[in-house]
Amino acid sequence: MNHNSFLTACALPVVPKPLSWSSIKSATDYNLVQYFESIASKSLTTVKEGAPDLRDVLIRIALSNGAPLSTAVLQSLLAFSSLHRHGLQSHAARLKLSAISALAASARTGVGVHQVISHVATLMLLCCFEIQQASEASTQWLFYISGVKNVLRAAHLGPVQNTSDMAALLYWVSYHDVLAKFSLYYWRHRHPLQNTLHDDFAIQVPQISFGELVKVCLKPILSRYNFAHIQYQVPKYRFPCMGMVKLMSDVFNMVLEPLEARPHGLDHQNLLTILEWKIRQDPALEGPKAQSACQELPGHDLTLETFQLSLLVYVERLVDRTPGQSAKMRSIIEKAMAVFSQLESLDRQFPLLILGCEARSDRHRMVVLDLIARTENRGGVRSPQGIKSLIQSLWAQDDLSEQEIPYMDKIHAVLSSSAILPALV
């Protein structure tokens, strides 16, 4: 397939129209679809706030006439919408279990290329369901991402299958995948994890340790398959923010990669310096110049800038391990606090954590707390109380320690204090 024909294919939806509203069995379900379209879909997080492409893709798949797995997608969409609107209650739980049952039944007959998109959509909606409810006893969101990676690996997707619908889903998967890797690296919980997955999902998880969890169930998340196969199938001309996801992946891979696996002649400091340069050169952050590339990026976006600043802080912390904040760090933090003051809300938890934990003065801490309060008052988004507690724990570490705590040790300690693996999406 030549380049032009590939671009033409990317412009076409993978699931044909018309939509089949006959799949909606009750007025309650119809209202939940409408609620998802107008409200709940805004909580489906990627780098950029708002995901109209993703919302439309999910609704199209869920209501597609003749799609064999559309029932699973629809039930997971309804479950997420019900949870978002009414909180955790029996109807949302029943819809979730129905989605899992439909997905498991389909998986028993194998997953072909044409079924992949529905499997990915269902698993990611179930992943977001678990993140949204933030259960203190659940680590299920991570298993769903692992399931997505296994499905994508088994399907051996090529450019021919990379339609616009699949590209939107891969962008969504990639964002969650890279931040799952970050959380896994820093979270080291000592207590066994209970099996909270439904039997019909065909995954049995007895009480296991963190190490066994990574080895047996979460290996796909830590593998190099993450972006070697997925990321390069997302067309940058439609999703310029994918560049930021790639930068996050590069930075976290740098931290996780064993020393012997790194390119010969480049030490840790040199590689981090290169990454810092790449972060500053990201073309998606050029504002008006990038606007013509995709409507997803209207001018210079403040949310996207928080990701850039958080990566700069993270890399600078790894490069410069001297106590306190360097002049370069203080400059980045001042800029970050100025951006925080301008934002109406910020429900992306990774930049909140990385930038928020650098707030050392009362003035900066008030900026962070005010932003969290504005986000909570906005309504309809995931509760920021969990990330607020993590940030305040990091502040307490700094305030109570007589000496500067090594950055990596501090992040390890605070994230591991959480009973569940933090989902910093």
LODREN-576816 format. One record per residue (C-alpha): residue in one letter; x, y, z; residue number from 1. Coordinates in nm, 2 decimals. Layout:
<vexgus>
lumke,px,py,pz,kolpa
a,X,Y,Z,NUM
...
</vexgus>
This chain:
<vexgus>
lumke,px,py,pz,kolpa
m,0.00,0.00,0.00,1
n,0.15,0.34,-0.10,2
h,0.15,0.65,0.12,3
n,-0.16,0.81,-0.04,4
s,-0.37,0.51,-0.02,5
f,-0.28,0.46,0.35,6
l,-0.38,0.82,0.42,7
t,-0.71,0.76,0.24,8
a,-0.77,0.45,0.46,9
c,-0.70,0.64,0.77,10
a,-0.97,0.89,0.68,11
l,-1.24,0.61,0.67,12
p,-1.41,0.47,0.98,13
v,-1.35,0.11,1.05,14
v,-1.71,0.05,1.16,15
p,-1.97,0.12,0.89,16
k,-2.28,0.33,0.94,17
p,-2.58,0.35,0.99,18
l,-2.59,0.32,1.36,19
s,-2.84,0.07,1.51,20
w,-3.04,0.23,1.79,21
s,-3.23,-0.09,1.81,22
s,-2.95,-0.21,2.04,23
i,-3.08,0.03,2.31,24
k,-3.34,-0.17,2.51,25
s,-3.47,0.09,2.75,26
a,-3.52,0.46,2.81,27
t,-3.26,0.44,3.09,28
d,-3.00,0.30,2.85,29
y,-3.09,0.57,2.59,30
n,-3.04,0.84,2.85,31
l,-2.70,0.69,2.95,32
v,-2.58,0.70,2.59,33
q,-2.69,1.06,2.56,34
y,-2.51,1.14,2.90,35
f,-2.20,0.96,2.77,36
e,-2.20,1.17,2.46,37
s,-2.24,1.51,2.63,38
i,-2.08,1.46,2.97,39
a,-1.91,1.13,3.07,40
s,-1.69,1.11,2.76,41
k,-1.50,1.42,2.88,42
s,-1.35,1.21,3.15,43
l,-1.18,0.98,2.90,44
t,-0.83,1.11,2.95,45
t,-0.56,1.16,2.69,46
v,-0.29,1.43,2.69,47
k,-0.53,1.69,2.55,48
e,-0.85,1.77,2.74,49
g,-1.16,1.65,2.56,50
a,-1.17,1.36,2.32,51
p,-1.44,1.42,2.06,52
d,-1.28,1.17,1.82,53
l,-1.26,0.91,2.08,54
r,-1.62,0.97,2.19,55
d,-1.76,0.94,1.84,56
v,-1.56,0.62,1.77,57
l,-1.69,0.45,2.09,58
i,-2.05,0.54,2.02,59
r,-2.02,0.43,1.66,60
i,-1.87,0.09,1.76,61
a,-2.13,0.04,2.03,62
l,-2.43,0.11,1.80,63
s,-2.30,-0.04,1.48,64
n,-2.54,-0.26,1.30,65
g,-2.41,-0.62,1.27,66
a,-2.09,-0.57,1.47,67
p,-2.06,-0.90,1.66,68
l,-1.89,-0.75,1.96,69
s,-2.09,-0.43,1.97,70
t,-2.29,-0.56,2.27,71
a,-1.98,-0.58,2.48,72
v,-1.88,-0.23,2.38,73
l,-2.23,-0.09,2.44,74
q,-2.25,-0.26,2.79,75
s,-1.91,-0.12,2.89,76
l,-2.01,0.23,2.76,77
l,-2.33,0.22,2.96,78
a,-2.15,0.09,3.27,79
f,-1.90,0.38,3.26,80
s,-2.18,0.63,3.19,81
s,-2.39,0.50,3.48,82
l,-2.10,0.50,3.72,83
h,-2.00,0.86,3.61,84
r,-2.36,0.98,3.66,85
h,-2.48,0.80,3.97,86
g,-2.17,0.66,4.13,87
l,-2.11,0.29,4.21,88
q,-2.45,0.12,4.23,89
s,-2.61,-0.21,4.13,90
h,-2.71,-0.11,3.77,91
a,-2.35,0.00,3.68,92
a,-2.21,-0.32,3.83,93
r,-2.45,-0.54,3.63,94
l,-2.37,-0.35,3.31,95
k,-2.00,-0.41,3.38,96
l,-2.04,-0.78,3.44,97
s,-2.26,-0.81,3.12,98
a,-1.98,-0.64,2.92,99
i,-1.72,-0.88,3.07,100
s,-1.94,-1.18,3.00,101
a,-1.99,-1.08,2.63,102
l,-1.62,-1.01,2.59,103
a,-1.52,-1.34,2.74,104
a,-1.77,-1.54,2.53,105
s,-1.63,-1.38,2.21,106
a,-1.27,-1.44,2.32,107
r,-1.32,-1.81,2.34,108
t,-1.37,-1.83,1.97,109
g,-1.05,-1.63,1.89,110
v,-0.99,-1.27,1.81,111
g,-0.95,-1.18,1.44,112
v,-0.83,-0.85,1.30,113
h,-1.19,-0.73,1.25,114
q,-1.28,-0.80,1.61,115
v,-0.97,-0.62,1.76,116
i,-1.12,-0.27,1.76,117
s,-1.42,-0.39,1.96,118
h,-1.21,-0.58,2.21,119
v,-0.98,-0.28,2.26,120
a,-1.28,-0.04,2.30,121
t,-1.44,-0.27,2.56,122
l,-1.13,-0.33,2.76,123
m,-1.04,0.04,2.77,124
l,-1.39,0.14,2.88,125
l,-1.37,-0.12,3.16,126
c,-1.03,0.01,3.25,127
c,-1.17,0.37,3.28,128
f,-1.46,0.23,3.48,129
e,-1.22,0.10,3.74,130
i,-1.01,0.42,3.74,131
q,-1.33,0.63,3.78,132
q,-1.46,0.44,4.08,133
a,-1.11,0.45,4.25,134
s,-1.19,0.14,4.46,135
e,-0.94,0.09,4.75,136
a,-0.96,-0.28,4.69,137
s,-0.92,-0.29,4.31,138
t,-0.62,-0.30,4.08,139
q,-0.83,-0.41,3.79,140
w,-0.76,-0.12,3.57,141
l,-0.41,-0.25,3.52,142
f,-0.53,-0.59,3.41,143
y,-0.75,-0.44,3.14,144
i,-0.45,-0.25,2.99,145
s,-0.25,-0.57,3.00,146
g,-0.55,-0.74,2.82,147
v,-0.54,-0.47,2.55,148
k,-0.17,-0.53,2.49,149
n,-0.22,-0.90,2.46,150
v,-0.50,-0.86,2.21,151
l,-0.30,-0.61,2.00,152
r,0.00,-0.84,2.00,153
a,-0.20,-1.14,1.90,154
a,-0.37,-0.95,1.62,155
h,-0.05,-0.84,1.45,156
l,-0.20,-0.52,1.33,157
g,-0.04,-0.36,1.02,158
p,-0.10,-0.03,0.84,159
v,-0.39,-0.17,0.64,160
q,-0.59,-0.21,0.97,161
n,-0.48,0.13,1.10,162
t,-0.81,0.32,1.02,163
s,-0.90,0.65,1.19,164
d,-1.11,0.46,1.45,165
m,-0.82,0.23,1.54,166
a,-0.57,0.52,1.55,167
a,-0.79,0.71,1.80,168
l,-0.81,0.40,2.02,169
l,-0.43,0.33,1.99,170
y,-0.36,0.69,2.10,171
w,-0.59,0.64,2.40,172
v,-0.42,0.30,2.49,173
s,-0.07,0.45,2.45,174
y,-0.14,0.73,2.70,175
h,-0.27,0.49,2.96,176
d,0.01,0.24,2.89,177
v,0.30,0.47,2.94,178
l,0.16,0.61,3.27,179
a,0.09,0.26,3.39,180
k,0.46,0.19,3.34,181
f,0.55,0.49,3.55,182
s,0.32,0.38,3.83,183
l,0.45,0.03,3.82,184
y,0.80,0.14,3.85,185
y,0.75,0.35,4.17,186
w,0.47,0.15,4.34,187
r,0.60,-0.14,4.55,188
h,0.32,-0.27,4.77,189
r,0.40,-0.55,5.00,190
h,0.06,-0.69,5.07,191
p,-0.09,-0.97,4.85,192
l,-0.35,-0.85,4.59,193
q,-0.69,-1.01,4.61,194
n,-0.87,-1.16,4.31,195
t,-1.14,-0.91,4.23,196
l,-1.20,-1.01,3.87,197
h,-1.52,-1.16,3.76,198
d,-1.50,-1.54,3.68,199
d,-1.64,-1.49,3.33,200
f,-1.34,-1.28,3.24,201
a,-1.14,-1.61,3.24,202
i,-0.85,-1.46,3.44,203
q,-0.79,-1.61,3.78,204
v,-0.57,-1.41,4.01,205
p,-0.51,-1.57,4.36,206
q,-0.33,-1.39,4.63,207
i,0.00,-1.29,4.48,208
s,0.29,-1.06,4.55,209
f,0.38,-0.75,4.36,210
g,0.67,-0.93,4.19,211
e,0.45,-1.22,4.08,212
l,0.19,-0.98,3.95,213
v,0.44,-0.81,3.72,214
k,0.60,-1.14,3.61,215
v,0.27,-1.33,3.54,216
c,0.01,-1.08,3.45,217
l,0.16,-0.74,3.37,218
k,0.46,-0.84,3.16,219
p,0.29,-0.69,2.85,220
i,0.30,-0.34,3.01,221
l,0.67,-0.36,3.09,222
s,0.77,-0.51,2.75,223
r,0.93,-0.32,2.46,224
y,0.61,-0.40,2.26,225
n,0.46,-0.09,2.43,226
f,0.56,0.16,2.15,227
a,0.76,-0.03,1.90,228
h,0.44,-0.18,1.77,229
i,0.16,0.05,1.89,230
q,0.28,0.40,1.88,231
y,0.41,0.43,1.53,232
q,0.07,0.33,1.39,233
v,-0.09,0.65,1.52,234
p,-0.07,0.91,1.25,235
k,0.09,1.23,1.39,236
y,-0.10,1.45,1.14,237
r,-0.42,1.36,1.32,238
f,-0.28,1.33,1.67,239
p,0.01,1.57,1.72,240
c,-0.02,1.52,2.10,241
m,0.10,1.17,2.04,242
g,0.45,1.33,2.03,243
m,0.42,1.40,2.40,244
v,0.31,1.05,2.48,245
k,0.62,0.93,2.29,246
l,0.84,1.16,2.49,247
m,0.70,1.03,2.82,248
s,0.77,0.68,2.69,249
d,1.13,0.76,2.60,250
v,1.19,0.92,2.94,251
f,1.04,0.63,3.14,252
n,1.22,0.37,2.92,253
m,1.54,0.55,3.00,254
v,1.48,0.52,3.37,255
l,1.37,0.15,3.35,256
e,1.63,0.04,3.10,257
p,1.92,-0.17,3.24,258
l,2.26,0.00,3.20,259
e,2.40,-0.28,2.98,260
a,2.11,-0.23,2.73,261
r,2.19,0.14,2.66,262
p,2.37,0.26,2.35,263
h,2.75,0.23,2.37,264
g,2.93,0.55,2.45,265
l,2.63,0.73,2.61,266
d,2.60,0.74,2.99,267
h,2.30,0.81,3.20,268
q,2.36,1.18,3.22,269
n,2.41,1.22,2.84,270
l,2.09,1.03,2.76,271
l,1.89,1.24,3.00,272
t,2.03,1.56,2.85,273
i,1.93,1.45,2.51,274
l,1.58,1.37,2.63,275
e,1.56,1.72,2.79,276
w,1.65,1.87,2.46,277
k,1.38,1.66,2.28,278
i,1.12,1.77,2.53,279
r,1.20,2.14,2.47,280
q,1.19,2.09,2.09,281
d,0.85,1.91,2.08,282
p,0.67,2.06,1.78,283
a,0.33,2.00,1.93,284
l,0.41,2.28,2.18,285
e,0.47,2.55,1.91,286
g,0.12,2.68,1.95,287
p,-0.03,2.85,1.64,288
k,0.22,2.67,1.41,289
a,0.07,2.34,1.52,290
q,-0.28,2.46,1.49,291
s,-0.30,2.40,1.12,292
a,-0.20,2.04,1.17,293
c,-0.49,1.93,1.37,294
q,-0.80,2.09,1.54,295
e,-0.71,1.89,1.85,296
l,-0.45,2.15,1.94,297
p,-0.61,2.50,1.93,298
g,-0.31,2.73,1.97,299
h,-0.08,2.69,2.27,300
d,-0.26,2.46,2.50,301
l,-0.20,2.50,2.88,302
t,-0.28,2.14,2.96,303
l,-0.03,2.02,2.71,304
e,0.23,2.26,2.86,305
t,0.18,2.11,3.20,306
f,0.30,1.77,3.06,307
q,0.60,1.94,2.90,308
l,0.69,2.12,3.23,309
s,0.64,1.80,3.43,310
l,0.87,1.60,3.21,311
l,1.13,1.88,3.23,312
v,1.11,1.87,3.61,313
y,1.14,1.49,3.62,314
v,1.44,1.48,3.39,315
e,1.61,1.77,3.57,316
r,1.56,1.59,3.90,317
l,1.73,1.28,3.76,318
v,2.01,1.48,3.60,319
d,2.09,1.72,3.89,320
r,2.08,1.53,4.21,321
t,2.22,1.81,4.43,322
p,2.00,1.90,4.73,323
g,1.74,2.17,4.69,324
q,1.62,2.33,4.37,325
s,1.87,2.46,4.11,326
a,1.81,2.79,3.93,327
k,1.69,2.60,3.63,328
m,1.44,2.41,3.84,329
r,1.31,2.73,4.02,330
s,1.25,2.88,3.68,331
i,1.05,2.58,3.56,332
i,0.85,2.57,3.88,333
e,0.76,2.94,3.86,334
k,0.64,2.89,3.50,335
a,0.44,2.58,3.61,336
m,0.27,2.77,3.89,337
a,0.18,3.05,3.65,338
v,0.02,2.79,3.42,339
f,-0.16,2.64,3.72,340
s,-0.30,2.98,3.81,341
q,-0.44,3.02,3.45,342
l,-0.61,2.68,3.43,343
e,-0.97,2.65,3.51,344
s,-0.91,2.29,3.61,345
l,-0.67,2.00,3.56,346
d,-0.77,1.64,3.59,347
r,-0.45,1.50,3.44,348
q,-0.28,1.35,3.75,349
f,0.07,1.30,3.63,350
p,0.16,1.67,3.58,351
l,-0.03,1.75,3.90,352
l,0.19,1.50,4.10,353
i,0.52,1.59,3.94,354
l,0.47,1.97,3.95,355
g,0.27,1.98,4.27,356
c,0.53,1.80,4.47,357
e,0.79,2.07,4.38,358
a,0.58,2.34,4.56,359
r,0.80,2.43,4.86,360
s,0.66,2.77,4.95,361
d,0.31,2.84,5.10,362
r,0.23,3.06,4.80,363
h,0.30,2.78,4.55,364
r,0.12,2.52,4.76,365
m,-0.19,2.74,4.77,366
v,-0.17,2.76,4.39,367
v,-0.17,2.38,4.37,368
l,-0.45,2.34,4.62,369
d,-0.66,2.61,4.45,370
l,-0.63,2.43,4.12,371
i,-0.73,2.10,4.28,372
a,-1.03,2.27,4.44,373
r,-1.13,2.42,4.10,374
t,-1.10,2.08,3.94,375
e,-1.32,1.92,4.21,376
n,-1.58,2.20,4.18,377
r,-1.60,2.15,3.81,378
g,-1.79,1.83,3.86,379
g,-1.82,1.53,3.63,380
v,-1.45,1.45,3.66,381
r,-1.27,1.19,3.86,382
s,-1.22,1.29,4.23,383
p,-0.88,1.46,4.28,384
q,-0.87,1.36,4.65,385
g,-0.64,1.07,4.59,386
i,-0.38,1.28,4.40,387
k,-0.42,1.56,4.66,388
s,-0.33,1.31,4.94,389
l,-0.02,1.19,4.75,390
i,0.10,1.55,4.69,391
q,0.05,1.64,5.06,392
s,0.24,1.33,5.16,393
l,0.53,1.45,4.94,394
w,0.52,1.79,5.10,395
a,0.52,1.63,5.45,396
q,0.83,1.43,5.35,397
d,1.01,1.75,5.26,398
d,0.89,1.94,5.57,399
l,0.97,1.67,5.82,400
s,1.31,1.56,5.69,401
e,1.62,1.74,5.82,402
q,1.81,1.65,5.50,403
e,1.70,1.64,5.14,404
i,1.55,1.31,5.05,405
p,1.67,1.16,4.73,406
y,1.40,1.22,4.46,407
m,1.35,0.86,4.35,408
d,1.33,0.74,4.71,409
k,1.07,1.00,4.80,410
i,0.84,0.91,4.50,411
h,0.89,0.54,4.57,412
a,0.79,0.58,4.94,413
v,0.48,0.80,4.88,414
l,0.34,0.60,4.59,415
s,0.40,0.27,4.76,416
s,0.21,0.40,5.06,417
s,-0.11,0.38,4.85,418
a,-0.32,0.06,4.91,419
i,-0.38,0.04,4.53,420
l,-0.16,0.12,4.23,421
p,-0.21,0.49,4.15,422
a,-0.36,0.55,3.81,423
l,-0.20,0.88,3.72,424
v,-0.39,0.94,3.39,425
</vexgus>
